[in-house]
Amino acid sequence: MPTDTHETSPLLGGQARMSNRTASGTSWRSDLIPSRLRTHSLHEVHPHPETVQPQLPASAIAPDHETDLHDTRWATREAVQPNLWASFRHVWKQEIAEFWGTFMIILFGAGVECQVGLHYRNEDHLTGRLAWGVGVACAVWISGGVSGGHCNPTVTLVLAIFRGFPLRKVPGFIVAQVLGAAFAALVVYANYTHSISVFEGGDDARAVMGPHATAGMFITFPAAHLTYVSAFYSEFLASAVLIALIFALADKGNMSPPARTQPFALFLVILGIGSALGVNTGYAINGARDTGPRIALAIVGYGSQVWTHNSCYFIWGPWIASMTGGLVGAFLYDASLYAGRDSPLNRPVSASKGQVDEEAVI
């Protein structure tokens, strides 16, 4: 029987009808999609990984770098001079950084001591070691790019002697560190003041020593069984180890960590020192870390014993022993391993006179 030339085969007819339905369906669905979703290019929807813009706060970006989530606002505008606060901050930015860096150490350190001591009854020792390490890491992260992240008078002193840190800046750095630690202790005390009152037995009961004393959650003490010589040696040893490792981490001629990872390396250092050398004295290894909270405790009513206990331990332990140990640790590292000419142990010798070059300043 002859086939009508205008009749479509069943197979082709099905394909044609499917094509019509698809086209019709696409048009029908497109009408329901908001125009905002139909105006992007393929490159915008599927960008190349190398063209993806950094975004705050996950990535650091320049103030004048505009992205879809960062408005530069006045960063690109012409200006005659900075405002008053910006000028003040510029002059004191390093000291301000040291203040907030040391603040972080005590915020996490004293905070964990209060939490563990008041609520866990000192049964969770690892938490304390970890939190002190986190505090030091955060201290360097918040201040390292501005001041170097000393956050410790011993570090400031040894850098002045062995690495050319300006001596004129030493007093300002140390004062900022002590004040930052004091302010942090007040912040932590305000957070736990009710728990402290419950633990000590009253709002007016604040003890430095005794079964319900809470001062030890903020400041350090030598263990009751230790002689003063042993307590001094414990702080001396821990501080020597700390400074030697800090010098190693900052030595380009050694295995210094990749950029911006040194805070994590210091976390491991503090975790190790606290776990291995901390029980005798509480490993202050930092005069500001100990004296700042003492100032805070004196302000809130702990009395003069915060200064006088153990024959004024705060002077000969966290300050003298720590600084002495730090100097010895720095000396041993430079004498043994450091090849940089900025160390006094590596001061160049004049070729003509065979003498130390006086122009090679520390």
NORDA-V812166 format. One record per pair of residues at least 12 apart in sequence whose C-alpha atoms are under 10 Angstrom apart, sorted by the first residue. I is the first residue (numbers start at 1). J is the second residue. D is the distance in whole Angstrom. If there is no record, write none. Layout:
I&J&D / I&J&D
//
This chain:
53&65&10 / 53&66&9 / 53&67&7 / 53&68&9 / 53&69&10 / 54&67&8 / 54&69&10 / 54&70&10 / 55&67&8 / 55&68&9 / 55&69&7 / 55&70&7 / 56&69&8 / 56&70&8 / 62&75&10 / 63&75&6 / 63&76&8 / 64&76&6 / 64&77&10 / 92&172&9 / 93&143&10 / 93&146&7 / 93&147&8 / 94&143&8 / 94&144&9 / 94&145&9 / 94&146&6 / 94&147&5 / 94&148&8 / 94&149&9 / 94&169&9 / 94&172&9 / 94&173&8 / 94&176&9 / 95&143&10 / 95&146&9 / 95&147&7 / 95&151&10 / 95&169&9 / 95&170&10 / 95&171&10 / 95&172&7 / 95&173&5 / 95&174&9 / 95&175&8 / 95&176&6 / 95&177&8 / 95&180&10 / 96&143&9 / 96&146&9 / 96&147&9 / 96&172&10 / 96&173&9 / 96&176&7 / 96&177&9 / 96&180&9 / 97&139&9 / 97&140&9 / 97&142&7 / 97&143&5 / 97&144&8 / 97&145&9 / 97&146&6 / 97&147&6 / 97&148&9 / 97&149&8 / 97&150&9 / 97&151&9 / 97&173&9 / 97&176&9 / 97&177&9 / 97&180&10 / 98&139&8 / 98&140&9 / 98&142&9 / 98&143&6 / 98&144&9 / 98&146&9 / 98&147&7 / 98&148&9 / 98&149&7 / 98&150&7 / 98&151&6 / 98&152&9 / 98&172&9 / 98&173&7 / 98&174&8 / 98&175&9 / 98&176&6 / 98&177&6 / 98&178&9 / 98&179&9 / 98&180&8 / 98&181&10 / 99&139&9 / 99&143&9 / 99&151&8 / 99&173&8 / 99&174&9 / 99&175&8 / 99&176&5 / 99&177&5 / 99&178&8 / 99&179&7 / 99&180&4 / 99&181&7 / 99&182&10 / 99&183&9 / 99&184&10 / 100&138&10 / 100&139&7 / 100&140&10 / 100&142&7 / 100&143&7 / 100&149&10 / 100&151&9 / 100&176&9 / 100&177&8 / 100&179&9 / 100&180&6 / 100&181&8 / 100&183&9 / 100&184&9 / 101&135&9 / 101&136&8 / 101&137&9 / 101&138&7 / 101&139&4 / 101&140&6 / 101&141&8 / 101&142&6 / 101&143&5 / 101&144&8 / 101&147&9 / 101&149&7 / 101&150&8 / 101&151&6 / 101&152&9 / 101&176&10 / 101&177&8 / 101&180&8 / 101&181&9 / 102&135&9 / 102&136&8 / 102&138&9 / 102&139&6 / 102&140&9 / 102&142&10 / 102&143&9 / 102&149&9 / 102&150&9 / 102&151&5 / 102&152&7 / 102&176&8 / 102&177&6 / 102&178&8 / 102&179&9 / 102&180&5 / 102&181&6 / 102&182&9 / 102&183&10 / 102&184&8 / 102&288&8 / 102&289&7 / 102&292&10 / 103&135&9 / 103&136&10 / 103&138&10 / 103&139&8 / 103&151&9 / 103&176&10 / 103&177&8 / 103&178&9 / 103&179&8 / 103&180&5 / 103&181&5 / 103&182&8 / 103&183&7 / 103&184&5 / 103&185&8 / 103&187&10 / 103&289&9 / 103&292&10 / 104&132&10 / 104&134&9 / 104&135&5 / 104&136&7 / 104&137&9 / 104&138&6 / 104&139&5 / 104&140&9 / 104&141&10 / 104&142&8 / 104&143&10 / 104&151&9 / 104&180&8 / 104&181&8 / 104&184&7 / 105&131&9 / 105&132&7 / 105&133&8 / 105&134&8 / 105&135&4 / 105&136&5 / 105&137&8 / 105&138&7 / 105&139&6 / 105&140&9 / 105&151&8 / 105&152&10 / 105&180&9 / 105&181&8 / 105&184&8 / 105&185&10 / 105&289&8 / 106&131&10 / 106&132&8 / 106&135&7 / 106&136&9 / 106&139&10 / 106&180&9 / 106&181&6 / 106&182&8 / 106&183&9 / 106&184&6 / 106&185&6 / 106&186&10 / 106&187&9 / 106&188&8 / 106&218&8 / 106&219&10 / 106&288&10 / 106&289&7 / 106&290&9 / 106&292&9 / 106&293&8 / 107&131&10 / 107&132&9 / 107&135&7 / 107&180&10 / 107&181&8 / 107&183&9 / 107&184&5 / 107&185&7 / 107&186&9 / 107&187&8 / 107&188&6 / 107&189&10 / 108&128&9 / 108&130&10 / 108&131&6 / 108&132&6 / 108&133&9 / 108&134&7 / 108&135&5 / 108&136&9 / 108&138&9 / 108&139&10 / 108&184&9 / 108&185&10 / 108&188&9 / 109&128&7 / 109&129&9 / 109&130&9 / 109&131&6 / 109&132&5 / 109&133&8 / 109&134&8 / 109&135&6 / 109&136&9 / 109&184&10 / 109&185&10 / 109&188&10 / 109&217&9 / 109&218&8 / 109&289&9 / 110&128&9 / 110&131&9 / 110&132&8 / 110&135&10 / 110&181&10 / 110&184&8 / 110&185&7 / 110&187&10 / 110&188&7 / 110&189&9 / 110&216&9 / 110&217&6 / 110&218&5 / 110&219&8 / 110&289&10 / 110&293&9 / 111&128&9 / 111&131&9 / 111&132&9 / 111&135&10 / 111&184&9 / 111&185&8 / 111&187&9 / 111&188&6 / 111&189&8 / 111&191&9 / 111&192&8 / 111&217&8 / 111&218&8 / 112&127&7 / 112&128&6 / 112&129&9 / 112&130&9 / 112&131&6 / 112&132&8 / 112&188&10 / 112&217&9 / 112&218&10 / 113&125&9 / 113&127&9 / 113&128&6 / 113&129&10 / 113&131&9 / 113&132&9 / 113&214&10 / 113&216&8 / 113&217&5 / 113&218&7 / 114&128&10 / 114&188&8 / 114&189&9 / 114&191&10 / 114&192&7 / 114&193&10 / 114&195&9 / 114&196&8 / 114&214&8 / 114&215&10 / 114&216&9 / 114&217&6 / 114&218&8 / 115&127&10 / 115&128&9 / 115&192&8 / 115&195&9 / 115&217&9 / 116&128&8 / 116&217&9 / 117&196&10 / 117&199&9 / 117&214&8 / 117&216&9 / 117&217&7 / 118&192&9 / 118&195&7 / 118&196&7 / 118&198&9 / 118&199&7 / 118&200&10 / 118&212&10 / 118&214&9 / 118&217&9 / 119&195&8 / 119&199&9 / 125&275&9 / 126&271&9 / 126&274&10 / 126&275&8 / 128&271&9 / 128&274&9 / 128&275&10 / 129&267&10 / 129&270&8 / 129&271&6 / 129&272&8 / 129&273&9 / 129&274&6 / 129&275&7 / 129&278&9 / 130&267&8 / 130&268&9 / 130&270&8 / 130&271&6 / 130&272&10 / 130&274&9 / 130&275&9 / 131&267&9 / 131&270&10 / 131&271&9 / 132&267&8 / 132&270&7 / 132&271&7 / 132&274&8 / 133&263&9 / 133&264&9 / 133&265&10 / 133&266&7 / 133&267&4 / 133&268&7 / 133&269&8 / 133&270&5 / 133&271&5 / 133&272&9 / 133&273&10 / 133&274&9 / 134&263&9 / 134&264&8 / 134&266&9 / 134&267&6 / 134&268&9 / 134&270&9 / 134&271&9 / 135&263&10 / 135&267&8 / 135&270&10 / 136&149&9 / 136&150&10 / 136&151&8 / 136&263&7 / 136&264&9 / 136&266&7 / 136&267&6 / 136&268&10 / 136&269&10 / 136&270&8 / 136&271&10 / 137&149&10 / 137&261&9 / 137&262&8 / 137&263&4 / 137&264&6 / 137&265&8 / 137&266&6 / 137&267&5 / 137&268&9 / 137&269&10 / 137&270&9 / 138&263&7 / 138&264&9 / 138&266&10 / 138&267&9 / 139&151&7 / 139&263&8 / 140&260&10 / 140&262&8 / 140&263&6 / 140&264&9 / 140&266&9 / 140&267&10 / 141&260&8 / 141&261&9 / 141&262&9 / 141&263&6 / 141&264&9 / 142&263&10 / 144&260&9 / 144&262&9 / 144&263&9 / 145&260&9 / 147&173&9 / 149&263&9 / 150&173&8 / 150&174&9 / 150&177&9 / 151&173&8 / 151&174&8 / 151&176&9 / 151&177&6 / 151&178&9 / 151&180&9 / 151&181&9 / 151&286&8 / 151&287&10 / 151&288&8 / 151&289&9 / 152&173&9 / 152&174&7 / 152&177&7 / 152&178&9 / 152&285&8 / 152&286&5 / 152&287&7 / 152&288&6 / 152&289&7 / 152&323&10 / 153&170&8 / 153&171&9 / 153&173&8 / 153&174&5 / 153&175&9 / 153&176&10 / 153&177&7 / 153&178&9 / 153&285&9 / 153&286&6 / 153&287&6 / 153&288&7 / 153&289&9 / 153&318&10 / 153&319&8 / 153&322&9 / 153&323&8 / 153&326&10 / 154&174&9 / 154&239&8 / 154&240&10 / 154&242&10 / 154&243&8 / 154&285&8 / 154&286&6 / 154&287&7 / 154&288&9 / 154&318&9 / 154&319&8 / 154&320&9 / 154&321&10 / 154&322&7 / 154&323&5 / 154&324&9 / 154&325&9 / 154&326&6 / 154&327&8 / 155&174&10 / 155&239&10 / 155&242&9 / 155&243&7 / 155&246&9 / 155&247&10 / 155&285&10 / 155&286&9 / 155&322&10 / 155&323&8 / 155&326&7 / 155&327&9 / 155&330&10 / 156&169&9 / 156&170&6 / 156&171&9 / 156&173&7 / 156&174&8 / 156&323&10 / 157&170&7 / 157&171&10 / 157&173&10 / 157&174&9 / 157&323&8 / 157&326&9 / 157&327&8 / 158&243&8 / 158&247&10 / 158&323&8 / 158&324&10 / 158&326&7 / 158&327&6 / 158&328&9 / 158&329&9 / 158&330&7 / 158&331&9 / 159&243&10 / 159&247&9 / 159&327&10 / 159&330&9 / 159&343&10 / 159&362&10 / 160&362&8 / 161&327&9 / 161&330&9 / 161&331&10 / 161&343&8 / 161&344&8 / 161&362&7 / 162&247&10 / 162&327&9 / 162&330&7 / 162&331&8 / 162&334&8 / 162&342&7 / 162&343&5 / 162&344&6 / 162&345&8 / 162&362&7 / 163&247&10 / 163&330&10 / 163&340&9 / 163&341&9 / 163&342&6 / 163&343&6 / 163&344&8 / 163&361&10 / 163&362&6 / 164&342&7 / 164&343&8 / 164&344&9 / 164&361&8 / 164&362&5 / 165&362&8 / 166&362&9 / 174&287&9 / 174&288&7 / 175&288&8 / 175&292&10 / 176&288&9 / 176&292&10 / 177&286&10 / 177&287&9 / 177&288&6 / 177&289&8 / 177&291&10 / 177&292&8 / 178&286&10 / 178&287&8 / 178&288&4 / 178&289&7 / 178&290&8 / 178&291&7 / 178&292&5 / 178&293&8 / 178&294&10 / 178&295&9 / 179&288&8 / 179&289&10 / 179&291&9 / 179&292&6 / 179&293&9 / 179&295&9 / 179&296&9 / 180&288&8 / 180&289&9 / 180&292&7 / 180&293&9 / 181&287&10 / 181&288&6 / 181&289&6 / 181&290&8 / 181&291&8 / 181&292&5 / 181&293&6 / 181&294&9 / 181&295&9 / 181&296&9 / 182&218&10 / 182&288&8 / 182&289&8 / 182&290&9 / 182&291&8 / 182&292&4 / 182&293&5 / 182&294&7 / 182&295&6 / 182&296&5 / 182&297&9 / 182&299&10 / 183&292&8 / 183&293&8 / 183&295&9 / 183&296&7 / 184&289&10 / 184&292&8 / 184&293&8 / 184&296&9 / 185&217&10 / 185&218&7 / 185&219&10 / 185&289&10 / 185&292&7 / 185&293&5 / 185&294&9 / 185&295&9 / 185&296&6 / 185&297&8 / 186&218&10 / 186&292&10 / 186&293&8 / 186&295&9 / 186&296&6 / 186&297&8 / 186&299&9 / 186&300&8 / 187&296&9 / 188&218&9 / 188&293&10 / 189&217&10 / 189&218&9 / 189&293&10 / 189&296&9 / 189&297&9 / 189&300&9 / 190&300&10 / 196&212&9 / 196&213&9 / 196&214&7 / 196&215&10 / 197&214&10 / 199&212&7 / 199&213&8 / 199&214&8 / 200&212&5 / 200&213&7 / 200&214&7 / 204&300&10 / 204&301&8 / 204&302&9 / 205&301&9 / 205&302&8 / 206&297&9 / 206&300&9 / 206&301&7 / 206&302&5 / 206&303&8 / 207&301&9 / 207&302&6 / 207&303&8 / 207&305&9 / 207&306&9 / 208&297&9 / 208&302&7 / 208&303&8 / 208&304&9 / 208&305&7 / 208&306&6 / 208&307&10 / 208&309&8 / 209&221&10 / 209&305&9 / 209&306&9 / 209&309&9 / 213&302&10 / 214&302&9 / 215&293&9 / 215&294&8 / 215&297&7 / 215&302&8 / 215&305&10 / 215&306&8 / 216&282&9 / 216&306&10 / 217&293&10 / 218&289&9 / 218&290&8 / 218&291&10 / 218&292&9 / 218&293&6 / 218&294&8 / 218&296&9 / 218&297&8 / 219&282&9 / 219&284&8 / 219&289&8 / 219&290&5 / 219&291&8 / 219&292&9 / 219&293&6 / 219&294&7 / 219&297&9 / 219&306&8 / 219&314&9 / 219&318&10 / 220&280&10 / 220&281&6 / 220&282&5 / 220&283&8 / 220&284&6 / 220&289&9 / 220&290&7 / 220&291&9 / 220&293&10 / 220&294&10 / 220&306&10 / 220&313&9 / 220&314&8 / 220&317&9 / 220&318&8 / 221&280&8 / 221&281&5 / 221&282&7 / 221&283&9 / 221&284&9 / 221&290&10 / 221&309&9 / 221&310&8 / 221&313&7 / 221&314&8 / 221&317&9 / 221&318&10 / 222&234&9 / 222&235&10 / 222&279&9 / 222&280&6 / 222&281&4 / 222&282&7 / 222&283&9 / 222&310&8 / 222&313&8 / 222&317&9 / 223&279&8 / 223&280&5 / 223&281&6 / 223&282&8 / 224&280&9 / 224&281&10 / 224&310&10 / 225&280&9 / 226&280&7 / 226&281&9 / 228&310&8 / 228&311&9 / 228&313&9 / 228&316&9 / 228&317&9 / 230&280&8 / 230&281&9 / 231&280&7 / 231&281&6 / 231&282&10 / 231&283&10 / 231&313&9 / 231&316&10 / 231&317&7 / 231&321&9 / 232&280&10 / 232&281&9 / 232&313&9 / 232&316&7 / 232&317&6 / 232&318&9 / 232&320&9 / 232&321&6 / 232&322&8 / 232&324&10 / 232&325&10 / 233&280&10 / 233&281&10 / 233&317&9 / 233&321&7 / 233&322&9 / 233&325&9 / 234&277&7 / 234&278&8 / 234&279&9 / 234&280&7 / 234&281&7 / 234&282&9 / 234&283&8 / 234&285&9 / 234&317&9 / 234&321&8 / 234&322&9 / 234&325&9 / 235&277&9 / 235&278&9 / 235&280&9 / 235&281&7 / 235&282&9 / 235&283&6 / 235&284&7 / 235&285&6 / 235&286&9 / 235&316&10 / 235&317&6 / 235&318&7 / 235&319&9 / 235&320&9 / 235&321&6 / 235&322&6 / 235&323&9 / 235&324&9 / 235&325&7 / 235&326&10 / 236&283&10 / 236&285&8 / 236&317&8 / 236&318&9 / 236&319&10 / 236&320&8 / 236&321&5 / 236&322&5 / 236&323&8 / 236&324&6 / 236&325&4 / 236&326&7 / 236&327&10 / 236&328&9 / 236&329&9 / 237&273&10 / 237&277&8 / 237&283&10 / 237&285&9 / 237&321&9 / 237&322&8 / 237&324&9 / 237&325&6 / 237&326&9 / 237&328&9 / 237&329&9 / 238&270&10 / 238&273&7 / 238&274&9 / 238&276&9 / 238&277&6 / 238&278&8 / 238&283&7 / 238&284&9 / 238&285&7 / 238&321&10 / 238&322&8 / 238&325&8 / 238&326&9 / 238&329&10 / 239&273&9 / 239&283&8 / 239&284&9 / 239&285&5 / 239&286&8 / 239&318&9 / 239&321&8 / 239&322&5 / 239&323&7 / 239&324&8 / 239&325&5 / 239&326&5 / 239&327&9 / 239&328&9 / 239&329&7 / 239&330&10 / 240&285&9 / 240&321&10 / 240&322&8 / 240&323&9 / 240&324&8 / 240&325&4 / 240&326&5 / 240&327&7 / 240&328&6 / 240&329&4 / 240&330&7 / 240&331&9 / 240&332&9 / 240&333&10 / 241&269&9 / 241&273&8 / 241&277&10 / 241&285&10 / 241&325&8 / 241&326&8 / 241&328&9 / 241&329&6 / 241&330&9 / 241&333&10 / 242&266&9 / 242&269&7 / 242&270&8 / 242&272&10 / 242&273&8 / 242&285&8 / 242&322&10 / 242&325&9 / 242&326&7 / 242&329&8 / 242&330&9 / 243&285&10 / 243&322&10 / 243&323&10 / 243&325&8 / 243&326&5 / 243&327&8 / 243&328&9 / 243&329&6 / 243&330&6 / 243&331&10 / 243&332&10 / 243&333&9 / 244&325&10 / 244&326&8 / 244&327&9 / 244&328&9 / 244&329&5 / 244&330&5 / 244&331&8 / 244&332&8 / 244&333&6 / 244&334&9 / 245&265&10 / 245&266&9 / 245&269&8 / 245&329&9 / 245&330&9 / 245&333&9 / 246&262&9 / 246&265&9 / 246&266&8 / 246&269&9 / 246&329&10 / 246&330&9 / 246&333&10 / 247&329&9 / 247&330&7 / 247&333&7 / 247&334&8 / 247&337&10 / 247&338&9 / 248&330&10 / 248&333&8 / 248&334&9 / 248&337&9 / 248&338&8 / 249&262&7 / 249&263&10 / 249&265&8 / 249&266&8 / 250&262&8 / 251&337&9 / 251&338&7 / 251&339&9 / 251&340&8 / 252&338&9 / 252&339&10 / 252&340&9 / 253&337&9 / 253&338&8 / 253&339&7 / 253&340&8 / 254&337&8 / 254&338&8 / 254&339&10 / 270&283&9 / 273&285&10 / 281&317&8 / 281&318&9 / 282&318&10 / 283&317&10 / 283&318&8 / 283&322&9 / 284&314&10 / 284&317&8 / 284&318&6 / 284&319&9 / 284&322&8 / 285&317&8 / 285&318&6 / 285&319&8 / 285&320&10 / 285&321&8 / 285&322&5 / 285&323&8 / 285&325&9 / 285&326&9 / 286&317&9 / 286&318&6 / 286&319&7 / 286&320&10 / 286&321&10 / 286&322&7 / 286&323&8 / 286&326&10 / 287&314&8 / 287&315&8 / 287&316&10 / 287&317&8 / 287&318&5 / 287&319&5 / 287&320&8 / 287&321&10 / 287&322&7 / 287&323&8 / 288&318&8 / 288&319&8 / 289&318&8 / 290&314&7 / 290&315&10 / 290&317&10 / 290&318&7 / 290&319&9 / 291&306&9 / 291&307&9 / 291&314&7 / 291&315&9 / 291&318&8 / 291&319&9 / 293&306&10 / 294&306&6 / 294&307&7 / 294&314&9 / 295&307&9 / 330&343&10 / 331&343&9 / 331&344&10 / 331&345&8 / 334&346&8 / 341&360&8 / 341&361&9 / 341&362&9 / 342&360&8 / 342&361&7 / 342&362&6 / 343&360&10 / 343&361&9 / 343&362&6 / 344&360&9 / 344&361&8 / 344&362&6 / 345&362&9 / 346&360&10 / 346&362&10 / 347&359&9 / 347&360&6 / 347&361&8 / 347&362&8 / 348&360&7 / 348&361&10
//
